[in-house]
């Protein structure tokens, strides 16, 4: 697959760290995938330290075999990483490594999160409300109407709309977001030097100004078939919920829905007539409890805990329950606003996922906090 060459003209640019060369190089090592890259960075702290460490320092890292250590030590293709940095500098692309604060934090809770992302845009990838809208390329008027109506009804929520820039429901969702002044991000299955499909080049340029383009693929990476499932995991992992609007029983949307379920994200599906082939996938997801039946935006808003309260909550009374340090951290975060998503608790607390889970459970048992639909929590 090929697409049109795509260039940018923008004065905004993110400062490059000295570690960028090693961060990119780390993603180029054969046999070192996202899971092992994350383990290496967690162990050594910085990408550069992975290359300078002695062989004996790798022994305690789970999954890092002697063959993988050899691949790290034998790596010499830093020139390819330097070439990528030149491309980044020329076209004002923002590299986002897993240790960067601007990296999509929701993705960090996915076991196979891409170590490096390349971003071009203005949208905050860690904004409080993000949904992914996906569906078939060969949509019906029903699917088009549902997509446009749903996005329009979400206008007041200032939600970030994510999709895959493909033909069909993806493109309709992006266009509807732009029409309703909502930020929208397209996740690509190729490098940022092209746009696929080429027909979306004009829309992609508009999205950069009112959202963005995001990919884990370096320049010159083509839109090959095997890249799309990798793209789909980002679409599923960076959002609070994935909404499926029209899909056959087989296809990329079903893969994305399965990935979202695996990441413990909410999945919604719009039902259709049982005789409609384009609704078979949605109906299947609903029937097998793999998706919540979605009828309108208000239902989505309520399920995800986005409903604004008409009356301000009274000032929280002092708690007479003695809390641990970790529990107090969670309680303090929840004092800041009415409802908080689980991913925000992970991000702001700085605690491990297991520690947060344990603290939440104890606080619920003590009737200090309450769990809401959509993995949201509030202080009682």
PyMOL commands that set and color helices and strands:
alter all, ss='L'
color gray80, all
select helices_A, chain A and resi 20-26+34-44+47-52+55-58+66-74+78-90+105-109+141-153+155-157+169-179+198-209+227-237+252-262+277-287+297-303+325-335+342-349+353-365
alter helices_A, ss='H'
color red, helices_A
select strands_A, chain A and resi 4-5+94-97+116-121+130-135+160-163+184-187+194-195+211-215+241-245+266-270+292-294+340-341+369-372+376-379
alter strands_A, ss='S'
color yellow, strands_A
deselect
rebuild
show_as cartoon
